[in-house]
Amino acid sequence: MELKVIVIVGPTCSGKTSLSLLTAEKINSEIISADSRQFYKFLDIGTAKPTQNEVGKIKHHLLDFLNPNEDYNASKFEKDAINIISELHRNCKIPIVVGGSGLYIKALVDGIFDEVDTNENYRTELLELKKKHGNNFLYELLEKNDPITAKNLLPQNWKRIIRALEVYHITGKPIWKFYENQKRDINFKFYQFGLNWNREILYLNIEKRVDEMIRVGLVDEVKNILKMGYDKQINSLNTVGYKEIIDFLDGNITLDRAIELIKRNTRRYAKRQLTWFRKDERIKWFDVEKKDQLFEISDRIVSDLNNS
């Protein structure tokens, strides 16, 4: 029997959380977070986590379960999400996966390869090249060795680029060859839906959200995380909103400049998210101009599921 899974994607500040809550309430289901920063405890305001009230109404999974210095990746997410989805199906519920982290969504929908060993010396060499020459240098190196994989990545996906280069270095084969032979023992049917806003309206929403984050205490949130003893260089804090506030706290920039950079970098991130998701022709897109439309979109998602 085909086991259905709803997947809701889109850029930051597009209403994914609101849509997932509306839909979960209508079909009496639960939500699995696929936001790679909402996994972490204490990173609340800057990641726009669902509120305690929202989490109290609809059960959420893979939310707020890691310490900021813990390692987590798409491969681990795939395994954890599949286990939760399977449990929800056993309870006769259709899971709702929601998030803007494209790699994590892809890992769940298509599977992720993680069988070839690592080569720490070569990985260190690549990290040094990144530090010296930047992300684009690694990306161009991947284009020369494995253009097919490079075509499906962005220079910002430097961790996946390093992994692809590492696999090629160890095996002499491009990583996509291993993906091609990968099989998973699951029988899920993923119904993917995306929220597509008019860009000017989306950017305005982003600016309003950033102003609200500052108003409700983003600066104090970052201060408190650092006071707990977490190193400001950890991966979870290398995130839009947090890294700019850290620069402000270090005295490198003014608060006004930090806010300006958060808005700019969030707009850029939203653009990269859309670029990633638009490559997947399986996603059904809904054009949105105002949040009131999310009620209708939720009805259409439920209708699509019932009629499939």
N, C-alpha and C positions, 0 to 999 in steps of 0.2 A: 504494500500500500504506500502511496506517495505521501510523504510527511512534509507539510508546508512550513516554511519559515518566511516571515516578513522581514525585509531589510530596508531601512530608511536612511538615506544618505543625502549629502548636500554640503554646501560650504558652511563655515561658522556663521552663527547669527541668522540662520535661515528658518528656524522654527522646528528643527528636528525633534527636540525634546517635547515640545507642546504637541506635535503631531503624534508622537509615539504614545504619550499619555492618553490622548483622546482615543486612539485606536485600541490601546490595551484595555481601556475601560469598556469599550463597546463589545469586545470579544472575550472579556474576562481572562486576560492573559498577563504575562510578565515581560519585563524588558531586560535585555542584555546590552550593556554598554560596550561600544566599540570605539570609544574615545581614549586614545592612548595616554592622555594626561589625567582623565577623570578616574583612572585606576588608582591614583595616589592619594593617600590621606593628606589632609592639611592644605592641599591645593584646591581650594573651594571657589573662592571668588574669581580668580583668574582663569579658571577652566569652565566657569558658568555651569557648575554641577546642578543637577535637580535639587530643589529645596527639600528640607526634612519633611515638609508637609506633602510634597509630591511623592517622595519615596515612601511615606507612610500610607498613601492611598494605593500605589501600585508597586509591587515588589520589583526591585532592581538587582541585577547580578553583575559581577565584575565591576563594581563601583566602590571606590574608597577602601580597597583591600590590600594595598601595598604601602610600605614605608617609602618616603621619597628617595632613599638611596638604594632601593632594591632593583635588581635587573629583571626585565620582562621583555618579551619579544613577540613577534607575530606567530611564531611557531607554537609557543606556549599558549597564546591566546586561542589559536585554532583548536588545540586539544581541550582547553577548559571550556570554550564555548560549545563545542560538540557535545561534551558531557552534560552541560546544562540543558541544551536543546533536547537531547535524548530524554532527560528526566522530565522536562515539560511535556513532551509528547506522550510519555507514559501516563501523565496526569491529564491527558486529553486537552492540552492547551497548545495554541499556535504561538511559538515564540516570536518576539519582536526584537530584532537587532537594530540598534541605532547608533550612529556615530559618523564622524567625518574623517577618520583615519583610514585612508584608502588602502594602505598595505594590509591592515588588519581585516578589513572587509574582504579583500581579495584572498587572504589566507583562509578565511572561513568558507567562502563561496567556491574557490577553485583548488584549495589545498596549497601547502607550501612545502618545499623540499628542504630537508634538514638531515641528510644522511652522510655526506662526505665529511671527513674529519677536518679539523682546523689546522692551520699552520701558523703558529704564533709569531715566528720570526718574519714570515712574509707579511702577516697582518700588521705587525709593528712597522715594517718598511713602508707599507701603504699609508698608515696613519702619519708617518713622518712626511711623506709626499703631500698628503692632504694639508698638513700644518704649514708646509713650505710653499706649496703652489695653489692650494685651494681645491674646492669640490670639482670645478670644471676640468682640472687636470686629470683627476681620477676618471671622470666621466668620459673624457676623450680617449683615455687608455682602454676603457671598456669598449668604446665604439670600435677601436681597432681590433680587439680580440673577440668580442661577442656583440656585434651590432644589433642582433635581434633582441637580446636582453636589454641593451642600452635604449632601444627604441621605446621600451615600456617603462623606463625610469626617468626621473628628473635628476639633475645634478645635486639637488638637495637631499636625495635619497642615498646619501653617501654610505650608510651602513650596508644597504643592499648591494650597492656598487662594489664595496670592498668584498662582500661575501661572494659575489659573482666572479670577481677577479681571482679570489682565493680558490674557488672551485676549479676555474680554468687552469690556474697555476698547478694545482695538485693532480688533476685528472687529464688535462689536455682537451677537455670537452666543455662546451658552453653549458651553463647551468640549466638552460631550457631543455636540454636533452634529458636531464634527469626528471624535470617536471613532467615531460611528455610520457614517461613510463610510470609515473606515480598513480596509484590507485587507492581509493579510500572506501572502506566498507560502510558507507552511509547511503541512505535513500531519501535525502532531503531535496525538496523542490524550493529553490529560493525565488521569492517574488520581490524584486528590487524596485524601489521607488525613490525618486530624487526630487528635491525642491530647487527650482530655478527661479531666482529673483531678477527683476530688472536691476542692472548693476548699480545704477545711481541710488536706488532705494536701499539696496543691500549695504552699500557703503555708508549711507546715512544711518542705517540701523547699527552698523558696527561702531560708528562714532558715538552714538547714544549709549550703546552698551559699555564702551570703554569709560565714558564719563560716569556712568552709574557704578562701575567697578571701583573707580577711584573714590566716589562719594561714600560707598558702603565699607571701604576699608582695605583695599588691595595693598596699600603700602604697609599697613600694620600686619597684614597676613604674611607678607614676605619677611618683615622683621621677625615675626614670631617663629617662622620656619628656621631662619638663620640662628635665632637664639637657642633653638633646640639642639644646635650643634651640627646641623647639616651643612656640608660644604657647598658653597655657592657654585662650584663647578660641576655638580652632579647633573646627570642627564635630564632628570625631571624638571630642573630649574632652568635648563637651556630651552626655554619655552617663551613664546611671545607673551608679554605681560609681566613675566617674572624677571627675565634677563634685563629688561629696560629699567625696571624698578631697582634691581640690584646695582645697575650702573649709577642710578640716582643716589642710592644709599652710600655707594663708594665715593661719591663726590665728583664723579666724572661728567655728569650732566645735571641740568636743573630738572625739577619735577615737570614743568611745562614741556620741556624737550622730551622727557620720558613718555609723557602722555601722547605727544605728537608722534613719536616713534612707534608706540604701541598701536596707534590707529593705522599708521602707514604699513607696518609689518603685518597687521591683521588683515588689511585689504589684500596685501600680496599673498598671504597664506590662503585666503578665500579663493583667489584667482587660481592658485596652484591646485587646490582641491577640485575646483570645477574642471580644470584641464585633465586631471586624473580620472574623475568619474565619467566624463563625457566620452572617454575612450571605450567604455563598456556599453555596447549597444543593447544589452539586456535590461538596462535600467529604464523604467518608464518615468518620464519627467512630467512634473506639474509646474506650470508657470504661476508664480505668486507675485502679487503686488501689495497685498495687505494680509495681516495675520488672521483676519476673520475668515479667509478662504480655507484655513486649515480644517475647519469643521466639515466643509464639503469634501475636501480631499480625503479626510479620514473615512467618510461614507463611501467614497469611490474605491478606496483600498479594500474595505470590507466587501464591497460588491464584487470587485475583481476576484477576491478569494472564493466567495460563494459561488461564482459563476464559472470557476475554472475546473 
